[in-house]
């Protein structure tokens, strides 16, 4: 208990000091916004009706830590739409690479690596959406202190993200007090609730209400190492992807291991499981993998080999296209990338960040219990063909919360077809998306747009309309 008090006191001092720093920054917000406005984006032949901005927000002056963002106003009436932050996980993977360029962002990359097309199911159809490469060392985010890249962890990521939001709102004051929601997937299952908790605590300590947090939603999210491992191994076995013997060994040597820091014994069994899986994409077990990438890894939540989608034709090699595009000098210049960062090769995921990750708590379920009582809207969703953090894992995590059922398990529909299943609990809503992998908006973009609409409105997922008797 004493340790917890010290942690709370430490976070309180951090929040007060950084709020003083943020409030002391005096510059013209409109001028800063105009400097960050993206005027012309290479490879985009269409004129878009919405404004978008990109650039850096310094989150620590002493070490020169700065996070890169890309912000898109809503397609229509941005002043009436909520603000949504999207985070990808890894740890060490870029929200620009995945969230923006192949999932919920408006601009996706064609196979030539030079041309963009508009995503018809972009989430800026219903919200103003903000993507951030977090922590430093990911994407275009950087630090002037090279040791920062070797010392990332959950706690500092949450602190830096909170300072980012406070400072970003100083640059875009028109969004202060606007309804604000956190979203993300995979290892953002840590980032999102931890950031939500930091926001709630900061408001209690300071009374500052510029961040009007209303809720959060996470997909295929790392939540609790035991339940997640247990659910992964059960899914792999029940889907016929691994042998009986390997299933038993995984439960013996890996159930109680950290997802990020596994033991050598667990690693050996995971290697066996990976061999048994063969050359499939464990993030989407029924879709083709990108050939020529070698064997796929299913051991970490970072994306060494991603899958993608181009319009209506499925493309499993989208990561390759993004890697080409975001390394183009003219693209980096248009996005206001720091020239010193632009000299190094841009990667979708950083091995340096993931391999040197420090603190990663075994569970964030205690944060759920705390925030459910704070009245936030909390949703979890799960693509049901993902074997990395499968639907079984999320169901075990929710079961561990012991929440009363409000609306029992039932199918939801999109255009007359079952889009997945859902159950509403007291304080939490769970939604599955049928046929989607680890990146739900990648494989089922239309259904993902239905999902975010329902979440933002606080409405249940749609059901079939009743047919009147003739």
Secondary structure, 3 states (H helix, E strand, C coil): CHHHHHHHHHHHHHHHHHHHHHHHCCCCHHHHHHHHECCCCCCCCCCCCCCEEEEEEEEECCCCEEEEEEEECCCCCHHHCCEEEEECCCCCECCHHHHHHHHCCCEEECCCCCCEEECCCCHHHCCEEEEEECCCCCCCCECCCHHHHHCCCHHHHHHHHHHHHHHHHHHCHHHCCCEEEEEEECCHHHHHHHHHHHHHHHHHHHCCCCCEEEEEEEECCCCEHHHHHHHHHHHHHHCCCCCHHHHHHHHHHCCCCCCCCCCHHHHHHHHHHHHHHCCCCCCCCCCCCCCCCCCCCCCCCCCCCCCEEECCEEECCHHHHHHHHHCCHHHHHHCCCCHHHHCCCCCCECHHHHHCCCCCCCECHHHHHHHHCCCCEEEEEEECCCCCCCHHHHHHHHHHCCCCEEEEEEEEEECCEEEEEEEEECCEEEEEECCCCCCHHHHCHHHHHHHHHHHHHCCCCCCCCCCCCC
